[in-house]
Amino acid sequence: MLIIGIILFGMLVGAAAQLIIGRSSRGIDWPMAFASGLVGSFVGGLLVSLLSGDGLELRPSGVIGSVVGAVIVTLGWQWWRARGQGPDA
């Protein structure tokens, strides 16, 4: 059950990151939400929780760090996609 909870939390954080960034009207890109949510939650949530002294428990600082991490990962992903398309695409 913990794994399912982590996956769902990651997807929600990734979707929130896309809504914060203000993606186009196409809706939420769920594969990107999944990947950016999990990576952003791990990196951002872990770093912010450890830096604030909360440890590895679920605290508001970890949740905020997860969203910030997911926003950074989503922006990087979108930049990488735009960079790869170039002017000829």
C-alpha positions as CSV (number, residue, x, y, z in Angstrom):
1,M,0.0,0.0,0.0
2,L,2.9,2.4,0.7
3,I,4.1,2.0,-2.9
4,I,0.7,2.8,-4.3
5,G,0.5,5.9,-2.0
6,I,3.9,7.1,-3.1
7,I,2.9,6.7,-6.8
8,L,-0.4,8.5,-6.3
9,F,1.3,11.3,-4.3
10,G,3.9,11.7,-7.0
11,M,1.3,11.9,-9.7
12,L,-0.6,14.5,-7.8
13,V,2.5,16.6,-7.1
14,G,3.5,16.4,-10.8
15,A,0.0,17.4,-11.9
16,A,0.1,20.3,-9.4
17,A,3.5,21.4,-10.9
18,Q,2.0,21.5,-14.3
19,L,-0.9,23.6,-13.1
20,I,1.4,26.0,-11.3
21,I,3.5,26.4,-14.5
22,G,0.4,27.0,-16.5
23,R,0.6,24.4,-19.2
24,S,-1.4,24.8,-22.4
25,S,-5.0,23.9,-22.6
26,R,-4.2,20.3,-23.6
27,G,-4.7,19.2,-20.1
28,I,-2.2,17.3,-17.9
29,D,0.5,15.2,-19.4
30,W,0.2,12.2,-17.0
31,P,3.5,10.5,-18.0
32,M,5.3,13.8,-17.3
33,A,3.3,14.3,-14.1
34,F,4.3,10.8,-12.9
35,A,8.0,11.2,-13.7
36,S,8.4,14.8,-12.5
37,G,6.3,14.1,-9.4
38,L,8.3,11.1,-8.3
39,V,11.7,12.7,-9.1
40,G,10.7,16.1,-7.7
41,S,9.3,14.6,-4.6
42,F,12.3,12.5,-4.0
43,V,14.9,15.2,-4.6
44,G,13.0,18.3,-3.5
45,G,11.1,16.8,-0.6
46,L,14.1,14.9,0.8
47,L,16.4,17.9,0.6
48,V,14.0,20.4,2.1
49,S,13.0,17.9,4.9
50,L,16.6,17.2,5.8
51,L,17.7,20.9,5.6
52,S,14.8,22.0,7.8
53,G,15.6,19.4,10.4
54,D,12.3,17.5,10.0
55,G,14.0,14.2,9.2
56,L,12.2,11.7,6.9
57,E,8.7,12.2,8.3
58,L,5.9,13.7,6.3
59,R,5.8,17.3,7.2
60,P,4.7,20.5,5.4
61,S,8.3,21.4,4.5
62,G,8.6,18.0,2.7
63,V,5.4,18.5,0.8
64,I,6.4,22.1,-0.3
65,G,9.8,20.8,-1.3
66,S,8.1,18.1,-3.3
67,V,6.1,20.6,-5.3
68,V,9.0,22.9,-5.8
69,G,11.2,20.0,-6.9
70,A,8.4,18.8,-9.3
71,V,8.1,22.3,-10.8
72,I,11.9,22.4,-11.4
73,V,11.8,19.0,-13.0
74,T,8.8,19.9,-15.2
75,L,10.4,23.1,-16.4
76,G,13.6,21.2,-17.2
77,W,11.7,18.6,-19.1
78,Q,9.8,21.2,-21.1
79,W,13.0,23.1,-21.9
80,W,14.6,19.8,-23.0
81,R,11.6,19.0,-25.3
82,A,11.7,22.6,-26.8
83,R,15.4,22.4,-27.3
84,G,15.2,19.1,-29.2
85,Q,12.5,20.3,-31.7
86,G,14.5,23.2,-33.0
87,P,13.3,25.7,-35.7
88,D,12.9,23.1,-38.4
89,A,10.4,20.9,-36.6
